[in-house]
Amino acid sequence: MTDLASSLAEIEALKGITGKTACDIVVCPPFTPIERAVERTESSGVVIDAQDCLNSRQPVDLQ
């Protein structure tokens, strides 16, 4: 997903296959289309999550 229009189009396509696959569908778009992605996937089987944008060579303690 590199731009807003294509990202949202891909999400729309994924909504069409929910319930027909043997896996869960989770999309982690870039920050810019997250709000629109969440709006478009309400009441669908697609879950929107966030990317980890941490750019570090040191381990991160998540505790």
Buried (B, 14 or more C-beta within 10 A) or exposed (E): BEEBEEBBEEBBEBBEEBEEEEEEBEBEBBEEBBEBBBEBBEEBBBEBEEEEEEEEEEEEEEE
